[in-house]
Amino acid sequence: MSNEIASHYSPGNLGAAIEAGLKVVTGNTRPATIDDLAPVDEFHIGSRAASVHLFDQLGLTSADIVLDVGAGIGGSSRFVAKNYGCKVTGIDLTPEFSEVGNSLNEKFGLSDLVSIQQGSALEMPFEDDSFSVVYMMHVGMNISDKAALYSEIRRVLKPGGKFAVYDVLKGSNPAALEFPVPWATEPSSSFLATVDQMRELLTNAGFEIDVVEDRIEFAVEFFKGLTPPAGGPPPIGLHLIIGKDTPIKIKNMVDNINNDLCGPWELIAH
Ligand SMILES: C[S@@+](CC[C@H](N)C(=O)[O-])C[C@H]1O[C@@H](n2cnc3c(N)ncnc32)[C@H](O)[C@@H]1O
């Protein structure tokens, strides 16, 4: 299963595609910034705005030691490091993502603060009680053994530390999701929990839940604001990661959300 998931997320040649896109965005006349990357390196509904909404609630300071579970190519890790000055470690299953992520850390002068390791969230190569804040965005949808996932996160979190999750959860419509979606080509790689299951999973793993927020309206508004690009996709965008099926995967995800089959939620716990 983990090979299937990693290959779903391996576009091939991603680093070169991002470099080429950045040259177009900057017109090769100014250095690229991490903000130029946000359309491709924040791979979750609502992009940077969704990250900011989550991080604003965590009271991050430069003293925090942060873990980004399923970091992708590390957009939100770089954002946290740059904006709050904290050290961020990412872990991601997909080798191409950790390689590209680390070369972007280097390119943007952030490799002292951010590093992305290849590995599974179910068996993380970190000591117990290593991090003061752990967050995870749009990853749980690919993981069936959620009890193991949250217990592993609890293991690496320092006592009193915070855990924040922003994931797509199952909606109240019991009908089957339309596939493919950005996180899975087939139903066999998609494992959505309900919000009640999430409460139970986190509680059973030893967390106390502080915030449960439905972000579905935010998602609906976000998608309304996206206009199909005239003249082809932009130089930097999620199509570089999702590939040629991007329009159908996005359309299915939006339809699934509009039909209450699924939607994004935030949960923050300690
Ligand atoms: C939709 S992307 C989100 C990436 C990133 N969190 C973001 O929001 O930009 C899902 C990510 O989860 C990672 N992933 C899926 N299952 C994983 C697992 N068991 N352990 C670690 N990473 C995993 C994938 O490789 C992929 O990078």
Ligand as a Chemical Component Dictionary entry (heavy atoms), coordinates in Angstrom:
data_LIG
# 
_chem_comp.id                   LIG 
_chem_comp.type                 NON-POLYMER 
_chem_comp.pdbx_formal_charge   0 
_chem_comp.three_letter_code    LIG 
# 
loop_
_chem_comp_atom.comp_id 
_chem_comp_atom.atom_id 
_chem_comp_atom.alt_atom_id 
_chem_comp_atom.type_symbol 
_chem_comp_atom.charge 
_chem_comp_atom.model_Cartn_x 
_chem_comp_atom.model_Cartn_y 
_chem_comp_atom.model_Cartn_z 
_chem_comp_atom.pdbx_ordinal 
LIG C1  C1  C 0  -2.061 15.840 -0.252 1  
LIG S1  S1  S 1  -0.362 15.694 0.153  2  
LIG C2  C2  C 0  -0.199 16.930 1.409  3  
LIG C3  C3  C 0  1.224  17.389 1.557  4  
LIG C4  C4  C 0  1.449  18.490 2.596  5  
LIG N1  N1  N 0  0.996  18.087 3.911  6  
LIG C5  C5  C 0  0.765  19.757 2.186  7  
LIG O1  O1  O 0  -0.294 20.045 2.757  8  
LIG O2  O2  O -1 1.267  20.451 1.289  9  
LIG C6  C6  C 0  -0.343 14.170 1.088  10 
LIG C7  C7  C 0  1.052  13.782 1.506  11 
LIG O3  O3  O 0  0.982  12.719 2.466  12 
LIG C8  C8  C 0  2.087  11.880 2.254  13 
LIG N2  N2  N 0  1.788  10.586 2.896  14 
LIG C9  C9  C 0  0.774  9.733  2.633  15 
LIG N3  N3  N 0  0.831  8.653  3.449  16 
LIG C10 C10 C 0  1.907  8.851  4.254  17 
LIG C11 C11 C 0  2.495  8.103  5.310  18 
LIG N4  N4  N 0  2.022  6.909  5.705  19 
LIG N5  N5  N 0  3.587  8.607  5.921  20 
LIG C12 C12 C 0  4.112  9.799  5.549  21 
LIG N6  N6  N 0  3.603  10.550 4.540  22 
LIG C13 C13 C 0  2.511  10.092 3.916  23 
LIG C14 C14 C 0  2.205  11.814 0.743  24 
LIG O4  O4  O 0  3.470  11.362 0.325  25 
LIG C15 C15 C 0  1.931  13.263 0.365  26 
LIG O5  O5  O 0  3.100  14.034 0.343  27 
# 
loop_
_chem_comp_bond.comp_id 
_chem_comp_bond.atom_id_1 
_chem_comp_bond.atom_id_2 
_chem_comp_bond.value_order 
_chem_comp_bond.pdbx_ordinal 
LIG C1  S1  SING 1  
LIG S1  C2  SING 2  
LIG S1  C6  SING 3  
LIG C2  C3  SING 4  
LIG C3  C4  SING 5  
LIG C4  N1  SING 6  
LIG C4  C5  SING 7  
LIG C5  O1  DOUB 8  
LIG C5  O2  SING 9  
LIG C6  C7  SING 10 
LIG C7  O3  SING 11 
LIG C7  C15 SING 12 
LIG O3  C8  SING 13 
LIG C8  N2  SING 14 
LIG C8  C14 SING 15 
LIG N2  C9  SING 16 
LIG N2  C13 SING 17 
LIG C9  N3  DOUB 18 
LIG N3  C10 SING 19 
LIG C10 C11 SING 20 
LIG C10 C13 DOUB 21 
LIG C11 N4  SING 22 
LIG C11 N5  DOUB 23 
LIG N5  C12 SING 24 
LIG C12 N6  DOUB 25 
LIG N6  C13 SING 26 
LIG C14 O4  SING 27 
LIG C14 C15 SING 28 
LIG C15 O5  SING 29 
# 
